Amino acid sequence: MSDSSNPFTEKVTKANQAKDGSRKGWIVAGVLGAILIILCVLFASVLSRLREQESLASKLEDTTASLKKALAENEQAKQQLAALQAKVNDLEKEKEMVGQQAKGLEDEMRSDLESKDVTISKLQGKLTVNILDRIMFDSGEAILKPDGESVLKKVASFLAGHPELKIHVIGHTDNIPIRSRYASNWELSTARALAALHFLTEKAGVDPLRVGVVGYGEYRPIADNATAEGRARNRRIAITILPDELAGADAIPPSAPAPANLTNSSQPVIPSPTPSGEVAPK
């Protein structure tokens, strides 16, 4: 009897074939499961990378926006710096021009005014014309003499070409007690300074807005009062010429309303003396 015709052999063969088929099915299922797991892992990885890329893209957009803003601010800062530098250059040129004008004014005044009775000095940006009282006033008086008026006219003619400059008219005396209608040397020095101011503004054409007046009496000597020569030098009218920035910041701007206690009168008020020796306006 041959094996091919043996029923038992046939059953065994079929059983083995069934087992092989079942084993192959499990293998295929396992392979497919593994592939599915790998695909899930890959998908999760890809998804995570996509999210990271989206986050990086968002951060990149924010960084780009911040960079653009910083560049714009930097450009604005450069423009402001350039504008400030231009202003500084203009101020430097203006300062140089003012310095040249002041030097020219000083040279002109020295050439035309300086004499034994009129001296000119410059200190800390202030040009001062010192006029001895013997050509300005009689002893103990505050009425201008013709020679004094002549000097003041020359000073005013020089100042006419420099409207940006301010003028302080300052009265000084020696330390000899006054014996006249004035109560003290303070009053005399102030009255003399006011007389010079009135002449400059009312007869010599100087704008009153440019002028201030002070009386120091005997308390700002430039020479020794122990000698007649020193006392003669101390009795003087000083006209100080200075740039606006050195003239003081207590003036009322033209656009600002005047305080209630000020009047529109151009008539100066004679100040009263202060304990320090400087006459303060009422």
C-alpha positions, 0 to 999 in steps of 0.5 A: 500500500502506498503512502499517497493512498493512506488515509492516515497519512493524508490526515496528518499532512493536512493537519501539518499544513493547517498548523503551518498556515496558522503559524504564518497567519500569526507571523503576518499579524505580528509583522503588521502589528509591528509595522503599525506600532512603528508607523504610530511612533513615526507619526507621533515623532513627525507630529511632534516635529511639526509642532516644534517647527510651528513653535519655532516659526512663531518664535521666529516671527516674534524675533523678526518683529522685535528686530524690525522694531529695534531697527526702527528705533535705532534709525529713529535714535540715529535721526535724533542724534543727527538732529542734536548734533546739528543743533550742537554744531549750530550752537558752536557756530553761534557761540563762535560768532558771538565770541568774534562779535564780542571781540570786535566790540571790545576792540572797537570800544578800546580804540574809541573809548579808552582813556584815563577816565574810561577803562575797559575790562573783560572777565568771565565773558563780561565786558565792562566799561568803567567811567570815573565819576569826575566826567559823569557827575559833580561831587555828591550829585546825580545829574549827568555832565555833558562829558558823561553824556558824550561817553554814554552816546558812544557806548550806545552807538556801539551797543546798537549793533549788538541787540543780543547783548544785555547791559547792567548799569552799576553805580559805585562810590568811595567810602567817604560818608555822603553829605548831601540830600542822599541818605547814604552812598547806596542812594547816591550810587543808585541815583547815578546809575539810574541817571545813566540808564535814563539817558541811555534809554530815553536819549541814546536809543537803547531798548529798555528791555536790555537794561538793568540797574544796580547800586553798590555804594562803597561796597565793591571797591577796585582800589584802596580807599585810603588814598585819594587816587584809590577813592577816585577810581572807586567813584565810577559808573560801570556799564557791564555788557554781557550775553543774554544767558549771563544776564540772569533768568529772572526776567519775565518772558515777553509772552508771559503775563506781568505780575499784578504788582508790576506796572507798565511804566518805564520809569525805574524805581529807586531801590532801597539798600539791603544788609549785604550792600547790594541794592535790591529793586522794590 
